[in-house]
C-alpha cells in the first residue's frame, strides 16, 4: 500500500491498514478531537457502522492494557465482528 497521509483536526496521520478500502472521507468527519491525544486510531466497520478506538505506543506513559497498541489484535479478535473491515491510522510526529 502506498503511504497515504491524512489531515484530521490539524494533525497528520498515516493510513497503515485499510481493509477493502473501507477508510473514506465520511469517517474523517466522525473522528473528533477526543482522539487527538492517541498515537493510533482504529476503526472497525460492521453492519454499516464504524466504531473508533484510540491506542498509544507501548512506551507512552498513558498506555495500559486496554489502549496499548500491542493488544490491538486481541481487541479485534474479541470485540469486533468476524470479517469486519478494519482501518488503522498512525499519528505522524
N, C-alpha and C positions, 0 to 999 in steps of 0.2 A: 504494500500500500504506500502510495506517495505521501510524504509528510504534508499534513494539512494543518494550518494554524487558524484558529477561530477566536475572534474577539468577543468576550462576554463580560458585561459590566466593567468595561475598561481594563480587563485582564486578558492575557493571551493564553490559550490552551492548545495543546496538540491533540488531535484525534488519533489515539493509538489503537483503538479497536472500534470496528463498525460493522457488526454482523449484518449481512444482506442490505448494506447501505441504509440502515434504519435511522441514522442521525440526519436531521433535516432542520430547516430554519424554524419550523414550528416549535421544536424542542428548545431552541435558544431562548424563546420568549418565556418558557417555564422555569428557566434557571435564574433564581433571584439572588440578591446579594447575600442571602443566608449561606451560600456555598463559597463565597469569596475567600474564606479562610482555609479551605481544604486544598490539599495538593492534587487530588483527583476527584472527578465526578463520574459516577457510574450511573448509567440509565438502562433500565430493562423494560422492554415492550412486551405486553401480553394483553390480549383481549382489547386491542386498540387503545390501551392506556400506557402511559410511561410513568415509571417510578424512578426517583432520583435518590442517590445516596452519596454522601461525601466520605472521602478517605484521606488519611495522612500517610506520609512516608513513615516507615518503621522507626526512624531515628528522630522524628518530630516529638517534642515533649508533650504534645497534646494527644499523641497516639495511645490508644488502648485496644483491647481485643475486638471491640465492635467497630472500630474505624481505622484499623491498621491495614494498609493495602495488602500485606502478606496473607490476610484472611479473606480477601475478596472472593476467591474461588469457593470457600466454604459458604459464604453468603449466597452466591449464585446457585450452588448445588442444593442448599437447604431452603431458600426463601423465594427463589424465582421459579416461575412456571417452567416446566420442562419444554425445551425448544424455544424459549423466549429469545428475542433478538436483544443483543447487548451492545452498548457503546461505552467507551471509556475515554474521558478527556483528562489530560495531564497538564497541570499548570506549567507554563514556560516561565522560568525565572530570569 
